[in-house]
Amino acid sequence: MRICLKFKALLVVILLQFFLAPAAAQTDRKAAELKSLEAAVANARAKVAMNEKKVADADSIINAGKRMLDESKAELKAVDSDSRKLEKEYASKRKPVNKLVNSKERVEANKAKAGLRAIDAQYKTDNRALETRLREALRKQTTGITNIQKGKTARKNALEALKVSESTLKTAQDKYDAATGEASKNPEEGKTRK
């Protein structure tokens, strides 16, 4: 009798497991599916954040290029102004000495020629310095233009990737909401325009 009772209890436990196991398995499957959907939403959010950062980086490259262009324009104007000033100074220093070169007194003419050579040498030195500044300004301008173009290309690509990742996020969020039975978290969705 005792064996029969143990057998009956064992039979009841086995039958309960037989009927309750599919329900537990279904619950586990649902939990695994929700975990998978949560992971998909998290990955999509990370992708959106990464693409937003790429857009911001591209914008900073564009802004740096614009800043370089502005600086180069200011430097080009300064070089032009300094060049005009140098030309005027050179002409004003050279004019009186040039008159003395044609003097009838040989000593005075030789002094004037030496003075003229010194003026010309100083002019060439100052002119080389201006040319160096000009080259640097033009190099900065070229770099600025290149940065702007590179930034615009990167921004365009990042915006396209952002659009795709936002679409993926919306799809993943909708699937997750449908699986959990939650209503859409966007209050504007579902409203019709009047």
C-alpha positions in Angstrom: 0.0 0.0 0.0 2.8 2.3 0.8 4.4 1.6 -2.5 1.2 2.2 -4.3 0.8 5.6 -2.5 4.4 6.6 -3.4 3.7 5.5 -7.0 0.5 7.5 -7.1 2.3 10.6 -5.7 5.1 10.2 -8.2 2.6 9.8 -11.0 0.8 13.0 -10.0 4.1 14.9 -9.9 5.1 13.6 -13.3 1.7 14.5 -14.7 1.9 18.0 -13.2 5.3 18.5 -14.8 4.0 17.2 -18.1 1.2 19.8 -18.1 3.1 22.7 -16.5 6.3 22.3 -18.5 5.0 23.7 -21.8 3.7 26.8 -20.0 7.1 27.3 -18.3 8.8 26.7 -21.6 6.5 29.2 -23.3 7.3 31.8 -20.5 11.0 31.2 -21.0 10.7 31.6 -24.8 8.8 34.8 -24.3 11.4 36.1 -21.9 14.2 35.2 -24.3 12.4 36.9 -27.1 12.0 40.1 -25.0 15.7 40.0 -24.0 16.6 39.7 -27.7 14.3 42.6 -28.6 15.7 44.7 -25.7 19.2 44.1 -27.0 18.2 45.1 -30.5 16.7 48.4 -29.2 19.9 49.0 -27.2 22.1 48.3 -30.2 20.0 50.6 -32.4 20.2 53.4 -29.8 23.9 53.0 -29.6 24.1 53.2 -33.4 22.0 56.4 -33.4 24.2 58.0 -30.8 27.4 57.0 -32.7 26.0 58.5 -35.9 24.9 61.7 -34.1 28.5 62.0 -32.8 29.8 61.6 -36.4 27.5 64.4 -37.5 28.9 66.6 -34.7 32.5 65.7 -35.6 31.8 66.6 -39.2 30.3 69.9 -38.1 33.4 70.7 -36.0 35.6 70.0 -39.0 33.5 72.4 -41.2 33.7 75.1 -38.4 37.5 74.7 -38.1 37.8 75.0 -41.9 35.7 78.2 -41.9 37.8 79.6 -39.0 41.0 78.9 -41.0 39.5 80.6 -44.1 38.6 83.7 -42.0 42.1 83.8 -40.5 43.7 83.4 -43.9 41.6 86.2 -45.4 42.6 88.5 -42.6 46.2 87.6 -43.0 46.0 88.1 -46.8 44.6 91.6 -46.2 47.4 92.4 -43.7 50.0 91.2 -46.2 48.5 93.3 -48.9 48.5 96.3 -46.7 52.1 95.7 -45.5 53.2 95.2 -49.1 51.7 98.5 -50.2 53.3 100.3 -47.2 56.7 98.6 -48.0 56.5 99.8 -51.6 55.8 103.4 -50.6 58.6 103.4 -48.0 61.0 101.9 -50.6 60.1 104.5 -53.2 60.4 107.4 -50.7 63.8 106.2 -49.4 65.1 105.5 -52.9 64.1 108.7 -54.6 66.5 111.2 -52.8 69.4 108.7 -52.9 68.8 108.1 -56.6 69.3 111.8 -57.3 72.6 111.7 -55.5 73.9 108.8 -57.6 74.0 111.1 -60.6 75.9 113.7 -58.7 79.1 115.1 -60.3 81.1 114.6 -57.1 82.5 111.1 -57.2 82.7 110.5 -53.4 79.1 111.6 -52.9 77.9 109.4 -55.8 79.8 106.4 -54.4 78.2 106.9 -51.0 74.8 107.2 -52.7 75.4 104.0 -54.6 76.3 102.2 -51.4 73.2 103.6 -49.7 71.1 102.5 -52.7 72.4 99.0 -52.4 71.6 98.9 -48.7 68.1 100.2 -49.3 67.6 97.5 -52.1 69.0 94.8 -49.8 66.6 95.8 -47.0 63.7 95.9 -49.4 64.5 92.4 -50.7 64.7 91.1 -47.1 61.4 92.7 -46.1 59.8 91.5 -49.4 60.9 87.9 -48.7 59.3 88.0 -45.3 56.1 89.3 -46.8 56.2 86.5 -49.4 56.6 83.9 -46.6 53.6 85.3 -44.8 51.7 85.2 -48.1 52.6 81.5 -48.7 51.5 80.6 -45.1 48.2 82.5 -45.5 47.5 80.7 -48.8 48.5 77.3 -47.3 46.0 78.0 -44.4 43.4 79.0 -47.0 43.9 75.8 -48.9 43.7 73.7 -45.7 40.6 75.5 -44.7 38.9 74.8 -48.0 40.0 71.1 -47.8 38.6 70.8 -44.3 35.3 72.3 -45.3 34.9 69.9 -48.2 36.0 66.9 -46.1 33.6 67.9 -43.4 30.7 68.3 -45.8 31.3 64.9 -47.3 31.6 63.3 -43.8 28.4 65.2 -42.7 26.5 64.0 -45.7 27.5 60.4 -45.1 26.8 60.6 -41.4 23.4 62.1 -41.9 22.5 59.2 -44.3 23.7 56.7 -41.8 21.8 58.5 -39.0 18.6 58.3 -41.0 19.1 54.6 -41.5 19.9 54.0 -37.8 16.9 56.1 -36.7 14.7 54.0 -38.9 16.2 50.8 -37.5 15.6 52.1 -34.0 12.0 52.9 -34.7 11.4 49.5 -36.1 13.2 47.8 -33.2 11.2 49.9 -30.7 7.9 49.1 -32.4 8.7 45.4 -32.3 9.6 45.6 -28.6 6.5 47.6 -27.8 4.3 45.1 -29.7 5.9 42.2 -27.8 5.5 43.8 -24.4 2.0 45.1 -25.3 2.9 48.7 -24.4 1.4 51.6 -26.3 3.7 53.7 -28.4 5.7 56.1 -26.3 5.3 58.9 -28.8 2.1 60.8 -27.9 2.0 62.4 -31.4 1.8 59.1 -33.1 -1.7 58.0 -34.1 -3.1 61.6 -34.1 -4.4 62.8 -37.4 -3.8 66.3 -38.7 -6.7 68.6 -39.1 
